[in-house]
Amino acid sequence: HLCSSYCAQVCLAACLSGSAAEGLTPKAFARASARLREPAGMPAAASDQSTASPTSPLLDVGSEPNDSPNTMNKKTWLGNTVVKDDEDWNYVMSWTCVEPKDADVLMKDGMKILSSIFTPRFYDQWFAEDADLFRRLSKDEVTKKEFVNVIWNKVIELLTGETCGFSVGWKPTIDGKHFLLLIKLESQDTKEQLAKRLRYNMPLTKKAYKVKGFQCPTLPITLWQKIGWDKHDAVEVPAYLNYDSDQDREFKAQAKERIKLAKKLTSSWYDDGHEAGATAGDTKPTSPVGKALDAVGSALTGHKKDDPETLKAMYYYLKKKDMRKAIMIVLVEEMTLAEEKKDTAKAEKVGRLFDRCSQIIEADDADLRFSMDTMKDNVARRKARKEQWLSPHALTVEEYQNTDLFGKFTDLDVLRLIRRRIKDHMHAACLEKYGLIDAYNPVHHRGHIDGLSKSWASLSICNLLQWPGDEYNERVR
């Protein structure tokens, strides 16, 4: 289950430990520190620590008794019975235990090793906080066991502290020679804060384009798609922006303001000189904006007299793509509700206003105007216009107001956030170089692997002969 060089050994026969998700706050760090107080570092050997105190990383200090390996789901894999305990961990570090014969060996060049492992800013801060340790390191007075314990404790403090906000757990391997330090990032608030701090690029949602009145960009279709051999739709490629939760909240707030304004505008337009008597779509689209404004008195929509100020306001707001979306979906929603309540008078009044707004939009689109002209009657014309503003072509009012600007964090995003944040403070490659760990890899989740093996990695004839696509890119990465 765990992607590491020791996956054949470890088999995950014991329950993974772990703390609750913590955010980037001092209070969260205090809680994490309380659970991990005096973690005792890496023991000299795992085999003689199986009954260690609750502060030892050998034990799961945060789990309930019924979380033991005997009560958890198990699975036979490669002839071994393993515990299915990899569900929510993201990364694993395989730490090497100190052999008893090397425990009391004095470390040489300890300061050099620490300065290589940790970034200068983190190292300098540690140096200022624990001068006595670095004095002893400079005189080669620190044993290997103490040295490894110091690094282990510092890594735990770093990962669970307010700079990272990760949750951690640890467990020994079956051979007792290694510890698996497990890392996860599960708090949504922590993900958002890390992404903002790291200026992490996140894709815009496809619905966000609709809110602003645009279509999500797509890649050019291939020759095979043109001739119909490749049935995949054109690949949508939304833009990427630096993640900012404040910008996301502002995006939603502006959408709600536009809906509020759209409802206010449409309500005021109902009674501005709109006489009853016209039927659904009773006039066809007329001239472009300039000519229509010059001929306000002759009534764009066939009514006796249109208020010039109202008509100008309609033109002004309907030329803004985001307001156009808001106004039209508000009209469609009100028209649909009136029809459901069998309020014929209101449905017809809203319908006439909807037709008028549609004509203003069609005035600038020759193709759309032509398609409306070819409708067999006025009822069919209004129905066609209405379908343009219904799902899946457009959003509902509720969706419009609550659409996120940025997409959700995927497993791949979480892995990248963890790796980048750790890299800002220490170098895992140096931990490997000095023999403190022998692997640092993402956790492979059994459910994900099973899903890929039945689809993307399937050896079935149908799968081998299918046209390549992009639907599995993120999952493969």
Buried (B, 14 or more C-beta within 10 A) or exposed (E): BBBBEBBEEBBBBBBBBBBEBBBBBEEBBEBBBEBBEEBBBBBBBBEEBEEBEEBBBBBBBBBEEEBEBEEBEBEEBEEEEBBBBBEBBBBBBBBBBBEEEEBEEEBEEBBEBBBBBBBEEBBEEBBEEBEEBBEBBEEEEBBBBBBBBBBBBBBBBBBBBBBBBBBBBBBBBBEBBBBBBBBBBBBEBBBBBBBBBBEBBBBBBEBBBBBBBEEBEEEEEBEEBEEEEBEBEEBBEBEEBEBBBEEBEEBBEEBEEBBEBBBEBBEEBEEBBBEEEBBBBBBBBBEEEEEBBEEBEEBBBBBEEBBEEBBEBBBEBBEEEBBBBBBBBBBBBBBBEBBEEEEEEBBBBBBBBBBBBBBBBBBEEEEBBEEBEEBEEBEBBBEBBBEEBBEEEBBBBEBBBBBBBBBEBBBBBBBBBBBEBBEEBBBBEBBBEBEBBBBBBBBBBBEEBEBBEEEBEEEEEEEEEEEEEEEBEEBEE
